[in-house]
Amino acid sequence: MNRRLWIVFAILVIATLGGLVWWKNTTGDSGTSYVDHLDSNKLITIDDVVTAKNKAANGGKVASDFSVDKSTIIPDHYLGDTTSKVIVVEYEDFACSACNSFAPSANKIHEDYKDRVLFIYRNFNIGQNTSTLSESAAEAAHLLGGQEAYWKMHDLIFSDETCVEGNDKTVCHDTLVNYAKQIGLDTNKFKEALTNYSDNGIQAKIQRDKKLGRNAGVTATPTWFINGEKIEGANASGMRSAIDVALKSN
């Protein structure tokens, strides 16, 4: 075999091996499990597992970022069955009027499917005057009271339009403090958390969520991913249909 043929042969071997590596990292069939997508060198948390399950279920296409220091990042907020193979990732903003209007439908979906589906809620900051404040309030609730307090704050923020885009920021702030009191949080610590949001992990969580959203192709809110299928807008029927299809196939 002359030198030119050897070069061609080597190129073909390299290309074949590269293709096998690519297939192993992206296939979503039974040839790989979510464990294959976990980074064993980093602290494993619920959002690692959730993201890895998404990657395994969707050809590696769901955004992930294991380069961040998990010890300084607030984890994903979730509801439902953590063992489910059907995972819904929701990107929304409390200041988004469409998200606010959609909240009752979203809550009904959570309630109807919580025994069979895992729901993940992430912030996608759209840059309104109350976006960071309202998102920080929910994250502060988590810091002070855990997942249960987070979801109580989540529901209260969406219960009215006080913090929707364009509304008075001071009124929004005072309302959020009142919500914190309603759910039994220390209001002084809550206000301190809102003030120090850039130092206590809240800002990092908000930025990370948006980065994950952008990487996944989110451009507006609400946007949901049902086992990787992207559904934009307040499309409750479309989301339910996608969840039903995912449940039947899993």
N, C-alpha and C positions, 0 to 999 in steps of 0.2 A: 504494500500500500504506500503510494507516494505521499509526500509531505502535505499536498493540498487535500487529499482525501482524509488524512489524519486530522487536519484542522476541522473539516466539515463534520467528521465523526464526533470530535470533541464538543463542538457546538451543539450537536443534536443531543448528546448525553446530558450536557449542562441544562439545556432547555427542558428536557424531559424531567430531570430531577427538580428543576424550579417549578414546573407545573404540578408535580406531586406535592411539593411543599405548599404551594398556593391552595390546592384542593383541600389538603388537610386542615389548613387554617380557616377556610371559608365555608366548607360544606356544612349544611344544616341537617343532613340525614343521620341515620343511625350509626354512621361511621365515626361520629364524634359526639361527645357529651359536653355539658356546660363546664364540667371540671377541667376539660382541656383548655378552656378559655380563661381560667383563673391564673393570676400571677402569684406563684407560691412564694415569691420573695417579698411580697407586701402583706401587710395586715389584712386579713380577710374579714370583711364586714358584710352586712346584709346587702349593701348596694353593689359590692363586688359580685356577690352571688347572682343578684338580679340582673346586672349588666351581662355577666357571663352567660346566664341562661338565655338572654335575648340574643346574644351573638350566636350561640349554638343553634337556636331556633330559626335564625334568619340569615344564614349564610355569612355570618360575621359582619353584617352591614350596620348593626346598631352601634351607635357611638359609645366609646368607653375611653377612660383616661386613668390609667393606673400609675401615672407619673407623679400624682399629687401625694402629699404626705397625709395619710388618713387620720393621723392623730390630731390634726388641726382642722379637719373638715367635718362639718356636721353631716351625718349620713343621710341617705335617701329616706323620705317619709313614705310609708306604705300602709295599705289596708288589704285585708283579705287573706287568701291562702298562700303562705310562703312556699308551699311545696308544689303549687300549680305549675303546669307547663304553659299556661296561657298568662302572659304578662302584658299589662297595659301601662304604658308610660305616658303621663299627661304633662304637657307643657302649657302653663297658664300664667297669668299675671293678675293679682288681686285688683289692680287698677284698671284692668281691661273691662270695658262695659259689656262686651260680648261674652266674656267669661262669667261676669256677674249674672247676666241674664240666663246663661246656660247652667249655672250652679244647681238649681233644683233638679234639672234633668240628669246632671252628672251624679248628684247624690243618690238619685233613684237607681241609676246604673250600678253604683257601688253597692247599694243595699240588695239589689236583685242578684248580683253575681259574686258577692263577697265570699261565699262558701266554695267557689270553684275557680276564682280568678285572683291574681295578685295585681293590685293597683299601686303604681308609683306616681307621686306628685312631685314635679320639679318646677321651679320658678323660671319663667322666661321673661326677663325684665324688658318691657317695651319702651321704657324711658319717659313715662308720664311723671307728673310732679309728685304723685303719691305712690309710685311703683316701689321704689326702694324702701320707703317707710313702712308700707303695708306688708311687704315681703319680710322685712326685718322683724316686724312684730310677730309673725308666725314662727320665725326661726328663734326669736327670743323666748317665746312660749315653750319651744322644744328644749332650749337650754335650761329653763327653770322648772319644767314639768314633764319632759319626755314626750313620747309620741302621742299619748292621750291628750296632753295639753295642746300640742301642735294642732291636732285635728279639731279640737274644740275652737281654737282661735281661727283656724281655716274656715269653719262653718259660720262663725260669728261675722267675720269680715265679709263673707259672701251673703250674709243675711240682709244687708241693706246696701245702699249706694254711697255711703259716707266717704269711702276712700276711692271711689271710681275716678278715673281720669278727669282732670279739670276742676275737681272739687277742692275746697279750702284745705290746705295741708295742716294748719293748726287744729281745725275741727277734726280732721282725720286722726291726728295724734292723740287728742284728748279722748276721742271715742275708743281708740285702741287701748289706751290706759284703762278705761272703764271696762272694756272686755277682759283685760288681764285680771282685774278685780273680780269680775263675775266668775271666772273659772278658778279663782282661789290662788292666784299668783301674788307674790310680793310686788306691789306696784312700784316701790322705790327701786328694787332690783331690775324690774322690767324697764323702767325709764332709763336706768343706767345702761342696760343692754342695748337699747335703741341708740343711745348717745355714743356708745363705744363699739358700734357695729363693725368698724373696720379693724378692730383689735381682738374681737372675741370669736372669730370664725364665721360670723354671719355674712359679711361681705364676700368672703372667700367662697362660701356655699352658694350665694346668689350668682357670683361670677362663674363658678364651675358649672352650675345648672345651665346657664345660658351658653357656655362653651359646648357642653354636650348637645344642647338643642341645635345650635348652629351646625355642629358636625353631622347631626342627623338630618339636616335639611329643613329645620323649622324657620319660618320667616314671619309667622303671625300666630296670634293666640285666639282661641284655643287650638292646639294641635295634639292629637293623640296618636300613639303607635300601638296597634294591637298585634302582638307577635310580629312586629316589624312593619305591618301595613299602616301607612301614614294616612290619617284622616284629618283634614283641616276644617276649621269652622265648627259652629255649634250644630253638629250633625248627629243627633242622638240616635236616629234610626240606623244610619250608616255604621255607627260605632257598635250598636247592639248586633247588627247583622254580622259584622266582622268578628265580634266576640263569639257569637254562635257558631260561625264557621270554624274558628280556631278550636273551640271546645270539641266539636265533632271530629276534627282531624287529630286531636290529641287524646 
